[in-house]
Amino acid sequence: MSSMHAWTVGELDPRFGDSGSAVKSLTADSRRVKPAAVYVAVRGATPQSPDGHDFINQAIAAGAVAV
């Protein structure tokens, strides 16, 4: 996670715990988040499409180590 943080110039959120966490998967579907996943929140293509940002808390609760 620390190398991902440096690469993206993002901010570490204390909700995710240790920045040394291992990443095991990557998904843009919050329903598929498993422990140690990175969740990519994608804005909907149209106003009627779901916005992935609305599901960030669900992804964290499911075990995402980064968003």
FIDO-428344 format. One record per residue: z, y, x of N, C-alpha, C, O, CB in turn; residue in three letters. Coordinates in steps of 0.001 Angstrom, whole numbers, padded with zeros to 6 digits. Last residue first. Glycine has a CB too. Layout:
% FIDO-428344
Z:Y:X:Z:Y:X:Z:Y:X:Z:Y:X:Z:Y:X:Ala
...
//
This chain:
% FIDO-428344
-001405:002736:-009425:-002335:003178:-010467:-003265:004175:-009839:-004150:004703:-010512:-001592:003795:-011699:Val
000390:-000129:-008219:-000262:001178:-008010:-001187:001455:-009172:-001689:000538:-009822:-001052:001216:-006664:Ala
001445:-002397:-009067:002110:-001794:-007908:001493:-000454:-007545:001998:000265:-006684:002044:-002733:-006711:Val
002057:-003630:-012322:001155:-002906:-011422:001963:-002283:-010288:003030:-001712:-010515:000357:-001811:-012191:Ala
003591:-004977:-014247:003749:-005311:-012837:002795:-004631:-011878:002728:-005022:-010712:003609:-006739:-012678:Gly
003724:-004213:-016845:003176:-005548:-016593:003216:-005923:-015119:002910:-007061:-014766:001752:-005628:-017096:Ala
004564:-001613:-016650:005496:-002587:-017226:005030:-004018:-016960:005850:-004931:-016861:005645:-002355:-018738:Ala
002191:-000499:-015709:003380:-000508:-014847:004372:-001553:-015342:004952:-002291:-014547:004046:000893:-014807:Ile
000584:-000824:-017980:000218:-001471:-016727:001416:-001557:-015781:001622:-002580:-015129:-000931:-000715:-016057:Ala
001921:000820:-019807:001782:-000614:-020097:001459:-001378:-018808:002002:-002458:-018575:000672:-000857:-021167:Gln
001539:003307:-018580:002899:002769:-018704:002882:001267:-019003:003731:000526:-018508:003666:003513:-019808:Asn
-001311:003522:-018824:-000652:003458:-017516:000741:002857:-017620:001094:001984:-016827:-000569:004847:-016895:Ile
-002842:003901:-021052:-002255:002577:-020866:-001535:002419:-019527:-001187:001304:-019138:-003327:001530:-020982:Phe
-004094:006305:-021076:-003139:006059:-022156:-002383:004742:-021969:-001391:004497:-022655:-003861:006053:-023495:Asp
-005986:006099:-019119:-004762:006828:-018792:-003680:006623:-019862:-002489:006755:-019578:-005067:008321:-018633:His
-008196:004940:-020305:-007298:004104:-019525:-005994:004781:-019150:-004998:004106:-018890:-007984:003661:-018296:Gly
-009077:005652:-023496:-008863:006291:-022202:-007819:005470:-021455:-006689:005322:-021920:-008409:007791:-022362:Asp
-011551:004175:-025613:-010172:004257:-025117:-010129:004925:-023742:-011046:004769:-022935:-009538:002849:-025044:Pro
-014050:006248:-027191:-013685:005170:-026274:-012225:005303:-025856:-011710:006417:-025753:-014602:005178:-025034:Ser
-014654:008527:-028540:-014134:007414:-029324:-013667:006250:-028448:-012960:005362:-028925:-015192:006932:-030293:Gln
-015787:010230:-026640:-014496:010599:-027237:-013864:009465:-028051:-012646:009451:-028231:-014675:011815:-028127:Pro
-016983:007949:-024074:-017203:008817:-025227:-015839:009207:-025793:-014835:008578:-025459:-018089:008112:-026316:Thr
-015923:006631:-021905:-017262:007208:-021770:-017589:008165:-022915:-018385:009089:-022744:-018305:006098:-021711:Ala
-012482:007174:-020922:-013494:006623:-021816:-014815:007353:-021692:-014843:008550:-021407:-013014:006677:-023244:Gly
-011319:006953:-017577:-011502:007767:-018772:-012625:007161:-019608:-013616:006683:-019056:-011817:009249:-018401:Arg
-009415:004390:-016182:-010749:004983:-016323:-010827:005746:-017642:-010441:005231:-018692:-011858:003888:-016256:Val
-007146:003443:-013902:-007233:004089:-015209:-008554:004850:-015299:-008776:005825:-014581:-006023:005047:-015444:Ala
-006650:000544:-012370:-007540:001700:-012260:-007708:002274:-013663:-008345:001656:-014515:-008935:001307:-011624:Val
-003909:-001013:-010975:-004564:-000675:-012237:-005366:000596:-012040:-004831:001611:-011594:-003528:-000504:-013388:Tyr
-003327:-003621:-008845:-003624:-002193:-008880:-004377:-001957:-010184:-005371:-002629:-010462:-004465:-001720:-007608:Val
-000682:-006092:-009064:-002041:-005601:-009317:-002121:-004096:-009115:-001118:-003388:-009201:-002488:-005963:-010740:Ala
001790:-007311:-008953:001131:-006962:-007686:-000322:-006534:-007863:-001109:-006605:-006918:001191:-008136:-006741:Ala
001590:-009105:-012014:002398:-008554:-010929:001587:-008407:-009631:000799:-009284:-009276:003620:-009445:-010685:Pro
-001420:-008149:-013793:-000429:-009148:-013402:000434:-008515:-012318:000053:-007489:-011754:-001108:-010487:-012897:Lys
-003407:-006830:-016304:-002533:-006539:-015160:-001517:-007657:-015002:-000846:-008052:-015955:-001815:-005173:-015338:Val
-004950:-007064:-018532:-005119:-008093:-017498:-004249:-007852:-016268:-004345:-008594:-015290:-006567:-008163:-017078:Arg
-004584:-004876:-020090:-004168:-006166:-020657:-004248:-007290:-019634:-003674:-008358:-019845:-005029:-006513:-021865:Arg
-005800:-002821:-018721:-004335:-002912:-018670:-003823:-004237:-019225:-002731:-004674:-018862:-003710:-001757:-019444:Ser
-008486:-003031:-016770:-008059:-003469:-018102:-006553:-003699:-018072:-006082:-004662:-017466:-008816:-004769:-018548:Asp
-009273:-002692:-014267:-009320:-001484:-015083:-008917:-001807:-016521:-009000:-000944:-017395:-010732:-000855:-015043:Ala
-007724:-004213:-011382:-008323:-004278:-012712:-008314:-002911:-013377:-007458:-002075:-013090:-007582:-005293:-013585:Thr
-007051:-006275:-008669:-007478:-004937:-009069:-008121:-005064:-010433:-008974:-005928:-010634:-008466:-004297:-008025:Leu
-004467:-008098:-006881:-005644:-007981:-007747:-005888:-006520:-008094:-005050:-005652:-007849:-005468:-008821:-009036:Ser
-002475:-007952:-004982:-003087:-009261:-005227:-004317:-009184:-006114:-005135:-010104:-006109:-002083:-010186:-005852:Lys
-000976:-006116:-002456:-001847:-006051:-003632:-002543:-007394:-003780:-003126:-007912:-002828:-002893:-004886:-003513:Val
002391:-005816:-001380:001081:-006449:-001236:000317:-006324:-002546:000905:-006416:-003624:001224:-007941:-000823:Ala
004253:-002900:-000550:003928:-003966:-001498:002523:-004506:-001248:001595:-003756:-000947:004050:-003458:-002942:Ser
005167:-000807:000924:004626:-001941:001659:004246:-003109:000755:003947:-004197:001247:005621:-002402:002682:Gly
006435:001013:-000605:005023:001280:-000331:004376:000157:000468:003162:000166:000671:004874:002592:000417:Ser
008657:-000097:-003102:008291:-000128:-001692:006798:000090:-001484:005980:-000576:-002118:008707:-001447:-001078:Asp
008242:001404:-006313:009099:000817:-005288:008528:000951:-003890:007978:001994:-003534:009336:-000629:-005591:Gly
006988:002594:-008395:006336:001435:-007806:007137:000797:-006684:006745:-000246:-006161:004995:001822:-007294:Phe
008345:004838:-009103:008353:003732:-010070:007779:002462:-009473:008041:001368:-009973:007567:004111:-011317:Arg
007821:006778:-007167:008989:005919:-006983:009069:004772:-007984:009798:003810:-007740:010233:006740:-007077:Pro
004548:007064:-006041:005415:007239:-007199:006604:006290:-007059:006400:005095:-006849:004639:006979:-008533:Asp
002794:008780:-003635:003569:007582:-003920:004548:007896:-005034:005285:008879:-004971:004311:007071:-002654:Leu
-000388:010228:-004104:001052:010421:-004060:001733:009103:-004374:001306:008381:-005276:001501:011524:-005048:Glu
-003314:010008:-001965:-002594:010049:-003232:-001126:010338:-003020:-000682:010648:-001915:-002760:008743:-003980:Gly
-005271:009666:-000120:-004543:010929:-000084:-003823:011121:-001422:-003732:012232:-001943:-005507:012124:000211:Val
-006468:007228:000178:-006761:007978:-001043:-006149:009367:-001065:-006473:010168:-001942:-006281:007214:-002229:Thr
-005515:006377:002684:-006958:006438:002429:-007280:007304:001225:-008266:008042:001243:-007517:005039:002218:Trp
-002742:006366:002403:-003362:007233:003403:-004847:007428:003116:-005374:008527:003289:-003170:006652:004805:Ala
-002484:004419:000394:-001980:005769:000183:-002645:006737:001152:-003067:007821:000749:-000452:005808:000347:His
-003477:002198:001689:-004192:002701:000515:-003768:004138:000242:-004598:004979:-000103:-003925:001805:-000728:Met
-001511:001870:003621:-002868:002212:004070:-003706:002732:002897:-004550:003609:003083:-003557:000979:004714:Ser
000667:001242:001985:000720:002461:002791:-000665:002842:003297:-000969:004030:003394:001680:002282:003971:Ser
000000:-001187:000802:000000:000000:000000:000000:001258:000850:-000615:002253:000466:001176:-000006:-000915:Met
//
